[in-house]
């Protein structure tokens, strides 16, 4: 079907890490204070709150604007921690899987009954990568595994943010929204680390959130395997969110819903597919790759 080459450029690993179980794991009211320690400061303070420069270095040097901004965020963090209507929740599960060309096939616990399948795009140039390449092909050795998860921080964030905005507390409102978004990202980082540990491909001991070098390794994805979210360059089709939501019963498990445009509500939510493959990397589909993917999807049997 595709005009590009069909030979996967990624070699299957010699061994397959075994997950401890294939159950649905639901985490409710997770410790937000711990999650705050996994927030990437560049994303929160620079991208969302407008600080210019390397925030962590400036804060360590006692730079006045960085200190003031940190106090602002701490004030909102303390309010969030005191509220019963703002909490962190997550759901995750390991699944047997295989690749079939550009298809990623998801199986039930028996490793044979097909539950779902995703069709991913392939690069026409560069390394010719496709996300399906990170799963062991059909008929090649033992069944493979991946994980899927969703995290969220809410549901009271929007109401409080709007109330603050209506009362003129614009900075507090904006800070709260940014904190919720990056807390969901931080929770995703924490949960991904937990998944790697359960897979026995993670750090040998717990990462300390006060160990700057270890946290930088997390923020720079310096670990085995990667997580990919729909709507991002390697898997740009947001429509695939609906399949992940069904496989994890995301709405029933943690209350996150999909809008008509396949965006998550609350906004402070993250979902991802996690591969263990040691050669997994982040890559982009360019505009021509995405256009070809849409044509291929349109031509698939209903």
N, C-alpha and C positions, 0 to 999 in steps of 0.2 A: 504494500500500500504506500509506503513512504518512498520519496524520491532519493532519500539519503541512504547511505550504507546500512545494512541490517546487522552487521557483526558488532557485537558489544565490545567496546574498547577496554573494558574493565575485566580483569581476571578474577574469578571466584576465589575466595579465601580457602586455604587448605582445611581449616576447621570452622565449625559453626558454633558460636557461643549459645548455650542453652539457657533460656529464661527459667526462673524458678517456678513459674506457674503460668497459666493462661486465663486467669480470673480477671474480672473487672475490679479495679481498685478505685475507690472513691475516697478522697480526702476532704473533709469538711472542716471549716473554721481553723485552717492551718495558721501557725504562728506568724502573724504579719511582721512582727519585730525581726524575726529571723529572715524573712523575705526581703526586708529593707536592706539587709546587708549584701544581698545579691544584685542590687540595682547598679547598673553601669552608670557611673557619675557623668560621663561624657554625654550619654543619651539624655539623662534627666536634666542636668544643669545647662548643657550647651545647646542641645537640639531643641528642647522644650522650653527652657526658662531663659534662654538668650545670653548666657554667659559666654564671653569670648576668651578662648585660650584653653589650656589644660587645667580643668577645674581642680582635680585632686592635688596636683602640684601646687596650685595657688592657695588652696585651703591649708595644705601642710606648711606653707610659708607664711600663713597668717594674713594674706592679702585681704583688705577690708571688704571689698565687694563680694569675694568668695565666702568670707565668714558671715556676712549679712545674709547672703542667699541661703547658706546652710542653715542659719537660724530660722529663716522663713520656712524652709522645708521641714525642719524639726518640729516647728509649731503645728504644722498641718499633720505631720505624722502622729503627734501626741493626740490630736483630736480624733484622727482615724482610729487609733488604738482604743479610744474610750467609747466608741460607738458600737452598738450591737447590730446596726443595720449595714455595716461594712465589714465584710469578711473575705477571706481567701479560700477558694475551693479548687479542686482539681480532680480529674478522672484520667486513668491511663490503663493500658492493657497491652500485653504481648500477643502477637498473632503469628501463626505459621504463614509462610509466603513463598512464592517463586516468581521469577520473571518469565514472560513468554513474549519475546521480542520487546516491543515498547509497552506491553501490558505488565502491570504489577498485579499478581493474583493473590488475593487474601483468602485463607482457608479457615475452617473451623478447627476445633481442638484435635480432631483426628488427622489433620494435615492433608486431607483428601477432599472434603466437602467444600466446594467453593462458596464463599460468602459474598465476595465483592471483587471488582477489578477496576483498576485505574489505568487510563491510557495517558502516557507522558510523552512530551515532545523530545526530539533529539536534535542536537546541534548539527547543522549541515557542514560547518567548518570547525576550526579549532580542534578540540580533542574528540568531537563527535559524541559527547556525553548525553546520557539519558538516565533519569532517576531509576528506571527499572533495572539498569545495569548493576545496581548495588544489591540485588537479590539473586540468589542462586537460580540458574535457569531450570525450567521444567526438564525432568529426565536426567539431570546432572547431579548425582550424589544425593545426600540426605536433604530433607526439607530445611528451608531457611526460616529465619524469624525476623520480625521487626516489631517496633512498638509505636503506638499512637497515644497522644495525650491532648488534653485541653486544660487550661488554667483560667481563672477569672478572679477579679477583685471587685466586689459589689455586694448587693445591688443598690445600696443607698447613695452611691457616689453622685449620680446625676442630680437627684433631688437636692442634696446638700449643696452641690456646686451651683445649681440654679438659684437656690435661696440666697447664697452668698452674693451672687452676681446681682440679683434684684435689690439687695440691700447696699450695693456699692462696694462690696469687698471683692473687687475684680482680681487682685493678685492672689488672694486666698482661693478664689474659684478656679483660676487657671492652674495654680499649684496643685490643687486637689486632683484635677483632671489629669495632669501630667504624672502625678505620683501614682494614680491608679493604673495608668497605661504601663508605666515602667515597672510597677510592682508585679503586674501580670507577666511582664517579660522576665523580671527577676525570679519569679516563681517558676517560669519555664526553665530558666537556667538551673535552678535548684533541683527541679524534678528530673531534668535530663541527667544531671549528675547522679541522682538516685537510681535512675533506670540503668545507667552504665554500671553502677555498683552491683545492682541486682543481676546484671548480665555477666559480671566478673570481668569487665573490660575497663573499669574505671580506676580511680585513684585508690591506692592501697590503704589509705587512711583518709579520714574526713578532711575536707578542705576547710581551713579556718578562715572565717570571713575577715579577720584582721591581718591575714597574711597577704600583703599587697601583690606579691609576685604570683601566688597561686590564683588570686582573683583575676589578675590580668591574663593568666593562661586560660581561664574560663571565658572571659570576655572576648578573647582572640580565637576561641574554639581550638585550642591546642590540646586536643584529646582525640581518642579513637572514635570514629563514627561522627555523624552529623545529623542535625534535625532540619527539616524543610517544612515551611509553611506555605499553604496555598495562597496564590496572589503574588508570590515573590518570584525572582527571575528564573529559577529552575523548574517551577511548576506554577505558571501564571494563572491557570484557570480556577477562579474562585468557586465555580460550580461544583468542583470536587469536594468542597467543604461538606456538602450534604451527605456524601458517602461516609466521611469520617464521623459526622454527627450521628448517623444511624449505627455505625459499628460500635461506637462508645456510648450510645444513648446519652449524649451530652446534655440535652435539655432536661431529660428526666433525672440525670445524675447530679448536675450542678446548676441547673436553671438557666444556662446560656442558650439563647435562641439565635436563629439565622433570620436576617431580614430578607426581603424579596430580592435584594442584590447580593445575597450570600455574605453579607458582613455580619460580624458577631455583635450581639447585644447582651450584656453591657459591653461598651467599647473597650474597657480594660480587660480584654480576654485574648488568649493566644492558643492556637492549636498547631499541631505539628505531627509529621511522620518521622520516626527515628530509625536510621539504618546503622548497623554496627560495622559495616565494611571498613577495613583499615585504610582503604584508598579513597573513601568518600570525601568529596570536596564540594565547596560551593561554586556554582557556575551559572552562567546566564544563557538563556535562549534569546537570540536577537529578534528583531521585528519580523524578518523573513521566516525564522524558525517558528515563531508564534502563529503567523499567518498560515503556514503549512500545517501546523498542528490543528488549527481550527478547521481547515479543509478536510484533514484526515478524520477528525471527530465527526464532522457532518456526514462523511461517507460510511461510517460504521453502521452495522445492522442495529436496528432498534431493540 
